[in-house]
């Protein structure tokens, strides 16, 4: 299992954070997601055989948020 | 093809609306989605053989929004 934490720009409220979480949970291979509005982060635990960081980043950015940094541990 | 418009409570900003749209677009059978922050509505065009209203409503409500009404035309 892999873990990544993305720093995200563009979240305006807690509802944004909860909706990004729901969006990431629909991605195959994602095991758990924790999204925080302040600071703007998404910590994702995923199976690297079924998901990858590029696709997760793309899913976050589709509604207009920006992933500006990443780390493998929180 | 079916069309439904949901009235939604709990959207706080335009980013919420864009993220709900992305969330609905991941649902199988959904052909097009238009979500408006003000008024709070989601108009969804979907294939009734692959999607249904109950599942669409559930997807909107998972992050904490509430579907308070529906109409078959906008």
Backbone of each chain as nested JSON, in Angstrom:
{
  "chains": [
    {"id": "A", "residues": [
      {"number": 1, "name": "UNK", "atoms": {"N": [0.853, -1.201, 0.0], "CA": [0.0, 0.0, 0.0], "C": [0.887, 1.247, 0.0]}},
      {"number": 2, "name": "UNK", "atoms": {"N": [0.539, 2.231, -0.794], "CA": [1.283, 3.501, -0.84], "C": [0.493, 4.615, -0.169]}},
      {"number": 3, "name": "UNK", "atoms": {"N": [1.227, 5.586, 0.352], "CA": [0.562, 6.775, 0.891], "C": [1.174, 8.022, 0.286]}},
      {"number": 4, "name": "UNK", "atoms": {"N": [0.311, 8.953, -0.085], "CA": [0.797, 10.24, -0.585], "C": [-0.029, 11.353, 0.055]}},
      {"number": 5, "name": "UNK", "atoms": {"N": [0.62, 12.47, 0.314], "CA": [-0.088, 13.664, 0.766], "C": [0.127, 14.766, -0.264]}},
      {"number": 6, "name": "UNK", "atoms": {"N": [-0.979, 15.269, -0.8], "CA": [-0.916, 16.379, -1.759], "C": [-1.235, 17.69, -1.052]}},
      {"number": 7, "name": "UNK", "atoms": {"N": [-0.516, 18.734, -1.392], "CA": [-0.915, 20.087, -0.991], "C": [-1.768, 20.674, -2.109]}},
      {"number": 8, "name": "UNK", "atoms": {"N": [-2.941, 21.187, -1.727], "CA": [-3.949, 21.596, -2.713], "C": [-4.289, 23.066, -2.545]}},
      {"number": 9, "name": "UNK", "atoms": {"N": [-4.319, 23.785, -3.643], "CA": [-4.803, 25.171, -3.632], "C": [-6.202, 25.233, -4.244]}},
      {"number": 10, "name": "UNK", "atoms": {"N": [-7.041, 26.118, -3.713], "CA": [-8.34, 26.362, -4.34], "C": [-9.537, 25.877, -3.545]}},
      {"number": 11, "name": "UNK", "atoms": {"N": [-9.288, 25.237, -2.381], "CA": [-10.423, 24.841, -1.538], "C": [-10.934, 26.065, -0.805]}},
      {"number": 12, "name": "UNK", "atoms": {"N": [-12.254, 26.288, -0.87], "CA": [-12.814, 27.492, -0.259], "C": [-13.541, 27.224, 1.051]}},
      {"number": 13, "name": "UNK", "atoms": {"N": [-13.885, 25.964, 1.31], "CA": [-14.685, 25.667, 2.493], "C": [-14.595, 24.187, 2.838]}},
      {"number": 14, "name": "UNK", "atoms": {"N": [-15.133, 23.841, 3.996], "CA": [-15.14, 22.442, 4.44], "C": [-15.919, 21.55, 3.488]}},
      {"number": 15, "name": "UNK", "atoms": {"N": [-16.966, 22.107, 2.877], "CA": [-17.757, 21.289, 1.944], "C": [-16.915, 20.902, 0.729]}},
      {"number": 16, "name": "UNK", "atoms": {"N": [-16.043, 21.806, 0.267], "CA": [-15.09, 21.455, -0.804], "C": [-14.274, 20.237, -0.381]}},
      {"number": 17, "name": "UNK", "atoms": {"N": [-13.737, 20.284, 0.837], "CA": [-12.868, 19.201, 1.318], "C": [-13.623, 17.882, 1.345]}},
      {"number": 18, "name": "UNK", "atoms": {"N": [-14.863, 17.905, 1.844], "CA": [-15.64, 16.661, 1.912], "C": [-15.972, 16.134, 0.517]}},
      {"number": 19, "name": "UNK", "atoms": {"N": [-16.185, 17.068, -0.427], "CA": [-16.553, 16.629, -1.782], "C": [-15.343, 16.072, -2.518]}},
      {"number": 20, "name": "UNK", "atoms": {"N": [-14.164, 16.669, -2.297], "CA": [-12.937, 16.106, -2.88], "C": [-12.715, 14.702, -2.321]}},
      {"number": 21, "name": "UNK", "atoms": {"N": [-12.961, 14.537, -1.033], "CA": [-12.805, 13.204, -0.435], "C": [-13.722, 12.192, -1.146]}},
      {"number": 22, "name": "UNK", "atoms": {"N": [-15.0, 12.554, -1.319], "CA": [-15.938, 11.641, -1.996], "C": [-15.484, 11.347, -3.419]}},
      {"number": 23, "name": "UNK", "atoms": {"N": [-14.944, 12.36, -4.082], "CA": [-14.466, 12.193, -5.462], "C": [-13.292, 11.211, -5.504]}},
      {"number": 24, "name": "UNK", "atoms": {"N": [-12.359, 11.335, -4.576], "CA": [-11.2, 10.441, -4.554], "C": [-11.608, 9.025, -4.192]}},
      {"number": 25, "name": "UNK", "atoms": {"N": [-12.629, 8.885, -3.36], "CA": [-13.064, 7.554, -2.948], "C": [-13.693, 6.758, -4.095]}},
      {"number": 26, "name": "UNK", "atoms": {"N": [-14.087, 7.437, -5.171], "CA": [-14.643, 6.711, -6.321], "C": [-13.537, 6.135, -7.208]}},
      {"number": 27, "name": "UNK", "atoms": {"N": [-12.282, 6.52, -6.965], "CA": [-11.172, 6.043, -7.802], "C": [-10.804, 4.61, -7.412]}},
      {"number": 28, "name": "UNK", "atoms": {"N": [-10.749, 3.694, -8.379], "CA": [-10.375, 2.317, -8.057], "C": [-9.004, 2.253, -7.377]}},
      {"number": 29, "name": "UNK", "atoms": {"N": [-8.875, 1.401, -6.376], "CA": [-7.595, 1.205, -5.697], "C": [-7.383, 2.103, -4.5]}},
      {"number": 30, "name": "UNK", "atoms": {"N": [-8.266, 3.088, -4.307], "CA": [-8.118, 3.998, -3.166], "C": [-8.707, 3.35, -1.921]}},
      {"number": 31, "name": "UNK", "atoms": {"N": [-7.9, 3.275, -0.861], "CA": [-8.324, 2.594, 0.368], "C": [-8.835, 3.563, 1.415]}},
      {"number": 32, "name": "UNK", "atoms": {"N": [-8.184, 4.708, 1.575], "CA": [-8.688, 5.693, 2.529], "C": [-8.216, 7.074, 2.135]}},
      {"number": 33, "name": "UNK", "atoms": {"N": [-9.016, 8.077, 2.5], "CA": [-8.767, 9.453, 2.095], "C": [-9.069, 10.366, 3.271]}},
      {"number": 34, "name": "UNK", "atoms": {"N": [-8.172, 11.318, 3.505], "CA": [-8.417, 12.328, 4.531], "C": [-8.102, 13.677, 3.893]}},
      {"number": 35, "name": "UNK", "atoms": {"N": [-9.111, 14.53, 3.752], "CA": [-8.895, 15.835, 3.131], "C": [-9.155, 16.921, 4.162]}},
      {"number": 36, "name": "UNK", "atoms": {"N": [-8.22, 17.858, 4.254], "CA": [-8.335, 18.95, 5.213], "C": [-8.389, 20.282, 4.476]}},
      {"number": 37, "name": "UNK", "atoms": {"N": [-9.404, 21.076, 4.83], "CA": [-9.538, 22.403, 4.215], "C": [-8.409, 23.332, 4.662]}},
      {"number": 38, "name": "UNK", "atoms": {"N": [-8.057, 23.257, 5.964], "CA": [-7.025, 24.162, 6.493], "C": [-6.075, 23.386, 7.38]}},
      {"number": 39, "name": "UNK", "atoms": {"N": [-4.852, 23.044, 6.916], "CA": [-4.281, 23.437, 5.631], "C": [-4.874, 22.614, 4.496]}},
      {"number": 40, "name": "UNK", "atoms": {"N": [-4.734, 23.055, 3.291], "CA": [-5.291, 22.348, 2.141], "C": [-4.464, 21.12, 1.786]}},
      {"number": 41, "name": "UNK", "atoms": {"N": [-4.886, 19.978, 2.335], "CA": [-4.136, 18.751, 2.048], "C": [-5.09, 17.588, 1.8]}},
      {"number": 42, "name": "UNK", "atoms": {"N": [-4.606, 16.632, 1.037], "CA": [-5.317, 15.353, 0.87], "C": [-4.305, 14.245, 1.103]}},
      {"number": 43, "name": "UNK", "atoms": {"N": [-4.576, 13.406, 2.098], "CA": [-3.714, 12.248, 2.373], "C": [-4.447, 11.01, 1.883]}},
      {"number": 44, "name": "UNK", "atoms": {"N": [-3.812, 10.272, 1.006], "CA": [-4.485, 9.162, 0.319], "C": [-3.678, 7.883, 0.488]}},
      {"number": 45, "name": "UNK", "atoms": {"N": [-4.351, 6.823, 0.895], "CA": [-3.746, 5.494, 0.981], "C": [-4.307, 4.697, -0.196]}},
      {"number": 46, "name": "UNK", "atoms": {"N": [-3.404, 4.14, -1.02], "CA": [-3.895, 3.474, -2.229], "C": [-3.043, 2.255, -2.576]}},
      {"number": 47, "name": "UNK", "atoms": {"N": [-3.671, 1.347, -3.293], "CA": [-2.997, 0.162, -3.805], "C": [-2.283, 0.549, -5.109]}},
      {"number": 48, "name": "UNK", "atoms": {"N": [-0.952, 0.478, -5.137], "CA": [-0.218, 0.936, -6.33], "C": [-0.442, 0.049, -7.56]}},
      {"number": 49, "name": "UNK", "atoms": {"N": [-1.037, -1.132, -7.365], "CA": [-1.363, -1.979, -8.515], "C": [-2.665, -1.565, -9.188]}},
      {"number": 50, "name": "UNK", "atoms": {"N": [-3.463, -0.739, -8.497], "CA": [-4.776, -0.377, -9.04], "C": [-4.949, 1.14, -9.205]}},
      {"number": 51, "name": "UNK", "atoms": {"N": [-4.076, 1.919, -8.607], "CA": [-4.186, 3.389, -8.695], "C": [-2.786, 3.967, -8.858]}},
      {"number": 52, "name": "UNK", "atoms": {"N": [-2.71, 5.189, -9.305], "CA": [-1.401, 5.844, -9.343], "C": [-1.565, 7.345, -9.072]}},
      {"number": 53, "name": "UNK", "atoms": {"N": [-0.472, 7.948, -8.672], "CA": [-0.511, 9.354, -8.239], "C": [-0.977, 10.3, -9.342]}},
      {"number": 54, "name": "UNK", "atoms": {"N": [-0.552, 10.018, -10.574], "CA": [-0.912, 10.922, -11.669], "C": [-2.429, 10.975, -11.845]}},
      {"number": 55, "name": "UNK", "atoms": {"N": [-3.072, 9.809, -11.703], "CA": [-4.524, 9.773, -11.884], "C": [-5.235, 10.431, -10.704]}},
      {"number": 56, "name": "UNK", "atoms": {"N": [-4.709, 10.233, -9.507], "CA": [-5.298, 10.873, -8.325], "C": [-5.197, 12.395, -8.437]}},
      {"number": 57, "name": "UNK", "atoms": {"N": [-4.013, 12.869, -8.865], "CA": [-3.792, 14.312, -9.045], "C": [-4.757, 14.871, -10.09]}},
      {"number": 58, "name": "UNK", "atoms": {"N": [-4.915, 14.124, -11.164], "CA": [-5.808, 14.561, -12.238], "C": [-7.253, 14.656, -11.747]}},
      {"number": 59, "name": "UNK", "atoms": {"N": [-7.642, 13.713, -10.879], "CA": [-9.012, 13.74, -10.367], "C": [-9.23, 14.975, -9.478]}},
      {"number": 60, "name": "UNK", "atoms": {"N": [-8.236, 15.34, -8.69], "CA": [-8.346, 16.526, -7.833], "C": [-8.4, 17.795, -8.683]}},
      {"number": 61, "name": "UNK", "atoms": {"N": [-7.639, 17.794, -9.772], "CA": [-7.504, 19.036, -10.556], "C": [-8.645, 19.253, -11.536]}},
      {"number": 62, "name": "UNK", "atoms": {"N": [-9.411, 18.196, -11.809], "CA": [-10.49, 18.327, -12.795], "C": [-11.49, 19.434, -12.446]}},
      {"number": 63, "name": "UNK", "atoms": {"N": [-11.919, 19.551, -11.175], "CA": [-12.865, 20.643, -10.861], "C": [-12.197, 22.005, -10.732]}},
      {"number": 64, "name": "UNK", "atoms": {"N": [-10.862, 22.089, -10.867], "CA": [-10.221, 23.398, -10.832], "C": [-9.257, 23.624, -9.674]}},
      {"number": 65, "name": "UNK", "atoms": {"N": [-9.119, 22.638, -8.773], "CA": [-8.119, 22.763, -7.712], "C": [-6.733, 22.532, -8.312]}},
      {"number": 66, "name": "UNK", "atoms": {"N": [-5.705, 22.959, -7.572], "CA": [-4.342, 22.749, -8.052], "C": [-3.536, 21.983, -7.007]}},
      {"number": 67, "name": "UNK", "atoms": {"N": [-2.913, 20.895, -7.463], "CA": [-1.981, 20.165, -6.593], "C": [-0.625, 20.829, -6.762]}},
      {"number": 68, "name": "UNK", "atoms": {"N": [-0.122, 21.455, -5.685], "CA": [1.1, 22.262, -5.807], "C": [2.331, 21.574, -5.211]}},
      {"number": 69, "name": "UNK", "atoms": {"N": [2.111, 20.481, -4.478], "CA": [3.25, 19.788, -3.878], "C": [2.783, 18.4, -3.453]}},
      {"number": 70, "name": "UNK", "atoms": {"N": [3.746, 17.531, -3.164], "CA": [3.404, 16.192, -2.705], "C": [4.462, 15.713, -1.706]}},
      {"number": 71, "name": "UNK", "atoms": {"N": [4.074, 14.789, -0.864], "CA": [5.015, 14.144, 0.042], "C": [4.546, 12.723, 0.241]}},
      {"number": 72, "name": "UNK", "atoms": {"N": [5.491, 11.809, 0.526], "CA": [5.07, 10.421, 0.696], "C": [4.593, 10.131, 2.101]}},
      {"number": 73, "name": "UNK", "atoms": {"N": [4.935, 11.023, 3.023], "CA": [4.416, 10.906, 4.394], "C": [3.806, 12.246, 4.773]}},
      {"number": 74, "name": "UNK", "atoms": {"N": [2.841, 12.234, 5.674], "CA": [2.17, 13.491, 6.037], "C": [3.121, 14.473, 6.72]}}
    ]},
    {"id": "B", "residues": [
      {"number": 1, "name": "UNK", "atoms": {"N": [-32.934, 8.42, -22.93], "CA": [-32.169, 9.235, -21.986], "C": [-33.13, 9.979, -21.046]}},
      {"number": 2, "name": "UNK", "atoms": {"N": [-32.825, 10.003, -19.775], "CA": [-33.643, 10.706, -18.778], "C": [-32.937, 11.984, -18.317]}},
      {"number": 3, "name": "UNK", "atoms": {"N": [-33.751, 12.943, -17.903], "CA": [-33.173, 14.148, -17.318], "C": [-33.835, 14.433, -15.975]}},
      {"number": 4, "name": "UNK", "atoms": {"N": [-33.027, 14.78, -15.001], "CA": [-33.575, 15.171, -13.707], "C": [-32.84, 16.418, -13.225]}},
      {"number": 5, "name": "UNK", "atoms": {"N": [-33.569, 17.29, -12.534], "CA": [-32.946, 18.432, -11.87], "C": [-33.201, 18.311, -10.375]}},
      {"number": 6, "name": "UNK", "atoms": {"N": [-32.109, 18.275, -9.61], "CA": [-32.211, 18.222, -8.151], "C": [-31.999, 19.616, -7.573]}},
      {"number": 7, "name": "UNK", "atoms": {"N": [-32.763, 19.961, -6.559], "CA": [-32.46, 21.142, -5.753], "C": [-31.606, 20.691, -4.568]}},
      {"number": 8, "name": "UNK", "atoms": {"N": [-30.498, 21.39, -4.373], "CA": [-29.489, 20.947, -3.398], "C": [-29.233, 22.027, -2.354]}},
      {"number": 9, "name": "UNK", "atoms": {"N": [-29.213, 21.621, -1.1], "CA": [-28.818, 22.533, -0.025], "C": [-27.417, 22.183, 0.448]}},
      {"number": 10, "name": "UNK", "atoms": {"N": [-26.654, 23.21, 0.841], "CA": [-25.344, 22.965, 1.452], "C": [-24.154, 23.345, 0.607]}},
      {"number": 11, "name": "UNK", "atoms": {"N": [-24.405, 23.823, -0.633], "CA": [-23.274, 24.295, -1.444], "C": [-22.858, 25.677, -0.947]}},
      {"number": 12, "name": "UNK", "atoms": {"N": [-21.565, 25.836, -0.681], "CA": [-21.09, 27.099, -0.122], "C": [-20.388, 27.986, -1.131]}},
      {"number": 13, "name": "UNK", "atoms": {"N": [-19.986, 27.413, -2.253], "CA": [-19.185, 28.209, -3.211], "C": [-19.197, 27.54, -4.578]}},
      {"number": 14, "name": "UNK", "atoms": {"N": [-18.66, 28.256, -5.548], "CA": [-18.586, 27.728, -6.919], "C": [-17.724, 26.475, -6.994]}},
      {"number": 15, "name": "UNK", "atoms": {"N": [-16.696, 26.413, -6.138], "CA": [-15.828, 25.228, -6.161], "C": [-16.608, 23.983, -5.728]}},
      {"number": 16, "name": "UNK", "atoms": {"N": [-17.507, 24.14, -4.766], "CA": [-18.404, 23.027, -4.391], "C": [-19.159, 22.547, -5.629]}},
      {"number": 17, "name": "UNK", "atoms": {"N": [-19.739, 23.481, -6.367], "CA": [-20.548, 23.126, -7.543], "C": [-19.708, 22.372, -8.572]}},
      {"number": 18, "name": "UNK", "atoms": {"N": [-18.497, 22.84, -8.81], "CA": [-17.629, 22.173, -9.799], "C": [-17.229, 20.78, -9.315]}},
      {"number": 19, "name": "UNK", "atoms": {"N": [-17.049, 20.635, -8.003], "CA": [-16.622, 19.333, -7.476], "C": [-17.776, 18.346, -7.482]}},
      {"number": 20, "name": "UNK", "atoms": {"N": [-18.988, 18.817, -7.189], "CA": [-20.162, 17.94, -7.302], "C": [-20.322, 17.478, -8.75]}},
      {"number": 21, "name": "UNK", "atoms": {"N": [-20.098, 18.383, -9.682], "CA": [-20.181, 17.996, -11.09], "C": [-19.187, 16.87, -11.415]}},
      {"number": 22, "name": "UNK", "atoms": {"N": [-17.936, 17.034, -10.971], "CA": [-16.917, 15.999, -11.229], "C": [-17.31, 14.678, -10.572]}},
      {"number": 23, "name": "UNK", "atoms": {"N": [-17.892, 14.772, -9.386], "CA": [-18.315, 13.574, -8.662], "C": [-19.424, 12.845, -9.427]}},
      {"number": 24, "name": "UNK", "atoms": {"N": [-20.392, 13.592, -9.941], "CA": [-21.493, 12.973, -10.683], "C": [-21.008, 12.381, -12.005]}},
      {"number": 25, "name": "UNK", "atoms": {"N": [-20.009, 13.022, -12.61], "CA": [-19.498, 12.526, -13.894], "C": [-18.791, 11.178, -13.769]}},
      {"number": 26, "name": "UNK", "atoms": {"N": [-18.405, 10.79, -12.537], "CA": [-17.774, 9.47, -12.371], "C": [-18.813, 8.353, -12.287]}},
      {"number": 27, "name": "UNK", "atoms": {"N": [-20.089, 8.7, -12.185], "CA": [-21.15, 7.693, -12.053], "C": [-21.442, 7.066, -13.42]}},
      {"number": 28, "name": "UNK", "atoms": {"N": [-21.42, 5.734, -13.524], "CA": [-21.717, 5.089, -14.802], "C": [-23.103, 5.492, -15.321]}},
      {"number": 29, "name": "UNK", "atoms": {"N": [-23.203, 5.727, -16.61], "CA": [-24.488, 6.053, -17.232], "C": [-24.79, 7.535, -17.29]}},
      {"number": 30, "name": "UNK", "atoms": {"N": [-23.982, 8.356, -16.64], "CA": [-24.224, 9.803, -16.655], "C": [-23.63, 10.402, -17.923]}},
      {"number": 31, "name": "UNK", "atoms": {"N": [-24.466, 11.128, -18.663], "CA": [-24.04, 11.674, -19.948], "C": [-23.619, 13.133, -19.858]}},
      {"number": 32, "name": "UNK", "atoms": {"N": [-24.349, 13.924, -19.084], "CA": [-23.934, 15.32, -18.904], "C": [-24.477, 15.854, -17.593]}},
      {"number": 33, "name": "UNK", "atoms": {"N": [-23.756, 16.811, -17.04], "CA": [-24.074, 17.363, -15.722], "C": [-23.863, 18.865, -15.754]}},
      {"number": 34, "name": "UNK", "atoms": {"N": [-24.824, 19.582, -15.195], "CA": [-24.683, 21.03, -15.042], "C": [-25.051, 21.362, -13.602]}},
      {"number": 35, "name": "UNK", "atoms": {"N": [-24.094, 21.845, -12.822], "CA": [-24.368, 22.17, -11.421], "C": [-24.205, 23.671, -11.221]}},
      {"number": 36, "name": "UNK", "atoms": {"N": [-25.196, 24.275, -10.579], "CA": [-25.172, 25.714, -10.338], "C": [-25.182, 25.983, -8.837]}},
      {"number": 37, "name": "UNK", "atoms": {"N": [-24.236, 26.81, -8.404], "CA": [-24.157, 27.176, -6.988], "C": [-25.352, 28.037, -6.588]}},
      {"number": 38, "name": "UNK", "atoms": {"N": [-25.74, 28.961, -7.469], "CA": [-26.832, 29.891, -7.133], "C": [-27.768, 30.018, -8.325]}},
      {"number": 39, "name": "UNK", "atoms": {"N": [-28.957, 29.398, -8.306], "CA": [-29.513, 28.595, -7.215], "C": [-28.831, 27.23, -7.122]}},
      {"number": 40, "name": "UNK", "atoms": {"N": [-28.987, 26.569, -6.039], "CA": [-28.341, 25.27, -5.851], "C": [-29.07, 24.173, -6.601]}},
      {"number": 41, "name": "UNK", "atoms": {"N": [-28.607, 23.9, -7.815], "CA": [-29.269, 22.864, -8.617], "C": [-28.235, 22.0, -9.34]}},
      {"number": 42, "name": "UNK", "atoms": {"N": [-28.633, 20.77, -9.63], "CA": [-27.844, 19.886, -10.486], "C": [-28.779, 19.307, -11.527]}},
      {"number": 43, "name": "UNK", "atoms": {"N": [-28.494, 19.583, -12.792], "CA": [-29.283, 19.006, -13.892], "C": [-28.448, 17.893, -14.502]}},
      {"number": 44, "name": "UNK", "atoms": {"N": [-29.022, 16.699, -14.545], "CA": [-28.265, 15.518, -14.956], "C": [-29.005, 14.797, -16.074]}},
      {"number": 45, "name": "UNK", "atoms": {"N": [-28.266, 14.496, -17.128], "CA": [-28.792, 13.688, -18.229], "C": [-28.16, 12.309, -18.095]}},
      {"number": 46, "name": "UNK", "atoms": {"N": [-29.004, 11.263, -18.033], "CA": [-28.434, 9.929, -17.783], "C": [-29.198, 8.846, -18.522]}},
      {"number": 47, "name": "UNK", "atoms": {"N": [-28.484, 7.76, -18.756], "CA": [-29.067, 6.581, -19.383], "C": [-29.768, 5.769, -18.288]}},
      {"number": 48, "name": "UNK", "atoms": {"N": [-31.096, 5.624, -18.353], "CA": [-31.823, 4.932, -17.281], "C": [-31.495, 3.441, -17.197]}},
      {"number": 49, "name": "UNK", "atoms": {"N": [-30.832, 2.893, -18.212], "CA": [-30.425, 1.496, -18.132], "C": [-29.132, 1.311, -17.338]}},
      {"number": 50, "name": "UNK", "atoms": {"N": [-28.411, 2.408, -17.109], "CA": [-27.108, 2.294, -16.437], "C": [-27.025, 3.123, -15.157]}},
      {"number": 51, "name": "UNK", "atoms": {"N": [-27.966, 4.033, -14.957], "CA": [-27.942, 4.883, -13.764], "C": [-29.367, 5.035, -13.259]}},
      {"number": 52, "name": "UNK", "atoms": {"N": [-29.508, 5.449, -12.013], "CA": [-30.855, 5.751, -11.522], "C": [-30.793, 6.902, -10.531]}},
      {"number": 53, "name": "UNK", "atoms": {"N": [-31.945, 7.535, -10.336], "CA": [-32.005, 8.748, -9.515], "C": [-31.56, 8.513, -8.087]}},
      {"number": 54, "name": "UNK", "atoms": {"N": [-31.922, 7.361, -7.525], "CA": [-31.582, 7.105, -6.125], "C": [-30.067, 7.108, -5.937]}},
      {"number": 55, "name": "UNK", "atoms": {"N": [-29.359, 6.523, -6.896], "CA": [-27.897, 6.445, -6.774], "C": [-27.27, 7.819, -6.986]}},
      {"number": 56, "name": "UNK", "atoms": {"N": [-27.826, 8.595, -7.916], "CA": [-27.314, 9.953, -8.146], "C": [-27.51, 10.807, -6.895]}},
      {"number": 57, "name": "UNK", "atoms": {"N": [-28.695, 10.706, -6.305], "CA": [-28.996, 11.451, -5.079], "C": [-28.027, 11.05, -3.962]}},
      {"number": 58, "name": "UNK", "atoms": {"N": [-27.803, 9.751, -3.837], "CA": [-26.901, 9.254, -2.808], "C": [-25.49, 9.788, -2.999]}},
      {"number": 59, "name": "UNK", "atoms": {"N": [-25.065, 9.888, -4.263], "CA": [-23.715, 10.402, -4.527], "C": [-23.602, 11.876, -4.128]}},
      {"number": 60, "name": "UNK", "atoms": {"N": [-24.641, 12.643, -4.372], "CA": [-24.628, 14.066, -3.985], "C": [-24.628, 14.21, -2.458]}},
      {"number": 61, "name": "UNK", "atoms": {"N": [-25.361, 13.317, -1.795], "CA": [-25.547, 13.475, -0.35], "C": [-24.384, 12.922, 0.473]}},
      {"number": 62, "name": "UNK", "atoms": {"N": [-23.548, 12.098, -0.149], "CA": [-22.455, 11.474, 0.613], "C": [-21.535, 12.51, 1.281]}},
      {"number": 63, "name": "UNK", "atoms": {"N": [-21.142, 13.59, 0.583], "CA": [-20.278, 14.573, 1.256], "C": [-21.036, 15.486, 2.219]}},
      {"number": 64, "name": "UNK", "atoms": {"N": [-22.359, 15.356, 2.315], "CA": [-23.09, 16.164, 3.288], "C": [-24.104, 17.137, 2.7]}},
      {"number": 65, "name": "UNK", "atoms": {"N": [-24.204, 17.22, 1.376], "CA": [-25.245, 18.061, 0.762], "C": [-26.601, 17.364, 0.916]}},
      {"number": 66, "name": "UNK", "atoms": {"N": [-27.666, 18.123, 0.762], "CA": [-28.997, 17.532, 0.862], "C": [-29.795, 17.807, -0.42]}},
      {"number": 67, "name": "UNK", "atoms": {"N": [-30.342, 16.755, -0.998], "CA": [-31.244, 16.91, -2.138], "C": [-32.635, 17.124, -1.563]}},
      {"number": 68, "name": "UNK", "atoms": {"N": [-33.203, 18.313, -1.771], "CA": [-34.466, 18.647, -1.111], "C": [-35.66, 18.598, -2.056]}},
      {"number": 69, "name": "UNK", "atoms": {"N": [-35.39, 18.5, -3.351], "CA": [-36.505, 18.464, -4.305], "C": [-35.967, 17.959, -5.638]}},
      {"number": 70, "name": "UNK", "atoms": {"N": [-36.893, 17.578, -6.523], "CA": [-36.492, 17.109, -7.848], "C": [-37.541, 17.513, -8.865]}},
      {"number": 71, "name": "UNK", "atoms": {"N": [-37.115, 17.624, -10.099], "CA": [-38.048, 17.868, -11.204], "C": [-37.495, 17.154, -12.419]}},
      {"number": 72, "name": "UNK", "atoms": {"N": [-38.398, 16.742, -13.318], "CA": [-37.895, 16.03, -14.488], "C": [-37.444, 16.971, -15.587]}},
      {"number": 73, "name": "UNK", "atoms": {"N": [-37.853, 18.231, -15.462], "CA": [-37.369, 19.256, -16.424], "C": [-36.852, 20.419, -15.598]}},
      {"number": 74, "name": "UNK", "atoms": {"N": [-35.92, 21.177, -16.14], "CA": [-35.328, 22.272, -15.369], "C": [-36.341, 23.359, -15.026]}}
    ]}
  ]
}
